[in-house]
């Protein structure tokens, strides 16, 4: 019985050390264009991401979501806007979520794949196979 408790403790410690796919996705990320910073955090059993800054937000912190396809949402402030949501952990990546693109006001199906501790592959799709991927780097 004592051996089993020790073995379970070792297994639990190992599982915590390796973490899940979200452990590497959580943090502040610089978008591929290096114009924006998105903060990804835990949201219950999922992860979500908010727009913290961009060149346009630095120039105008009260910048609004003017290109949103829903006219009722065009008055939202972009700084702090929820951009990533609805993901489920699956085989080392986050799938089934959405990404909002304030540049065109569209929301797209998305997958987030931690490549390594400092690299996140972000893929958004209108419909598969019409997808675009970016590589985000951990912001310092």
C-alpha positions in Angstrom: 0.0 0.0 0.0 2.8 2.4 0.9 4.5 1.6 -2.5 1.3 2.4 -4.3 1.0 5.8 -2.6 4.6 6.6 -3.5 4.0 5.5 -7.1 0.8 7.6 -7.3 2.7 10.6 -5.9 5.5 10.2 -8.5 2.9 9.9 -11.3 1.0 12.9 -10.1 4.2 15.0 -9.9 5.2 13.9 -13.4 1.8 14.9 -14.8 2.0 18.3 -13.2 5.5 18.9 -14.5 4.6 18.0 -18.1 1.3 19.9 -18.0 -1.3 20.0 -20.7 -1.5 21.8 -24.0 -2.8 25.0 -22.4 0.2 25.3 -20.1 2.4 26.4 -23.1 -0.4 28.5 -24.6 -1.0 30.6 -21.6 0.8 34.0 -21.6 1.3 37.1 -23.6 1.9 36.6 -27.3 3.2 38.9 -30.0 1.3 38.4 -33.2 3.1 37.5 -36.4 3.0 41.0 -37.7 4.5 42.2 -34.4 1.9 44.9 -34.2 -0.3 43.3 -31.5 -0.1 41.6 -28.1 -2.7 39.0 -27.1 -2.9 37.6 -23.6 -4.1 34.0 -23.4 -5.4 32.8 -20.1 -7.3 29.9 -18.6 -11.1 30.2 -18.9 -12.5 27.3 -16.9 -11.5 24.1 -18.7 -10.7 26.1 -21.8 -8.4 29.1 -22.7 -9.3 32.5 -24.1 -7.4 35.5 -25.3 -7.8 39.2 -25.1 -6.2 41.9 -27.2 -3.9 44.0 -25.0 -2.3 46.3 -27.4 -1.5 47.1 -31.1 0.0 49.9 -33.0 -3.5 51.4 -33.6 -4.5 51.0 -29.9 -1.2 52.7 -28.8 -2.1 55.6 -31.1 -5.8 55.7 -29.8 -6.5 53.7 -26.6 -10.3 54.3 -27.2 -10.2 52.7 -30.7 -13.6 51.0 -31.4 -14.5 47.8 -33.1 -15.8 49.8 -36.1 -15.5 46.9 -38.7 -17.6 44.4 -36.6 -20.2 42.7 -38.8 -22.7 43.2 -36.0 -23.6 47.0 -36.0 -24.6 46.7 -32.3 -21.0 45.8 -31.4 -19.2 48.5 -33.3 -18.9 50.8 -30.3 -16.9 48.2 -28.3 -13.4 49.3 -27.3 -10.8 47.1 -28.9 -8.3 47.2 -26.0 -9.1 44.2 -23.8 -11.5 42.7 -26.4 -12.0 38.9 -26.2 -10.5 37.5 -29.4 -10.0 33.8 -28.7 -12.6 31.6 -27.1 -14.4 28.2 -27.0 -11.4 25.9 -27.3 -11.1 22.3 -26.1 -7.9 20.5 -25.4 -7.3 17.7 -28.0 -4.1 15.8 -28.7 -1.7 18.5 -27.6 -3.5 21.4 -29.1 -6.6 23.6 -28.6 -9.4 23.0 -31.2 -13.0 24.0 -31.8 -12.6 27.6 -30.8 -12.9 30.9 -32.6 -10.7 33.9 -33.3 -12.1 37.3 -33.9 -10.3 39.5 -36.5 -11.0 43.2 -35.8 -9.3 44.2 -39.1 -12.2 42.7 -41.0 -14.9 42.2 -38.3 -15.0 38.4 -38.9 -15.0 35.5 -36.5 -13.3 32.3 -37.7 -12.9 28.7 -36.6 -9.5 28.4 -34.9 -6.9 25.9 -33.7 -4.0 26.9 -31.3 -1.0 24.6 -31.3 1.9 25.2 -28.9 5.0 24.4 -30.9 7.3 25.0 -28.0 7.4 27.2 -24.9 7.9 30.4 -26.8 6.0 29.6 -30.1 2.3 29.3 -30.7 0.8 28.4 -34.1 -2.6 30.1 -34.6 -4.7 28.8 -37.5 -8.0 30.4 -38.5 -10.4 29.0 -41.1 -13.4 30.4 -43.0 -14.1 26.8 -43.8 -11.6 24.0 -44.2 -9.4 24.1 -46.3 -9.6 27.9 -46.6 -7.3 28.6 -43.6 -4.5 31.0 -42.7 -1.8 30.3 -40.1 0.4 32.6 -38.1 3.3 32.0 -35.8 3.0 34.0 -32.6 6.1 34.4 -30.3 5.9 34.8 -26.6 6.1 38.5 -25.7 8.8 39.6 -23.3 
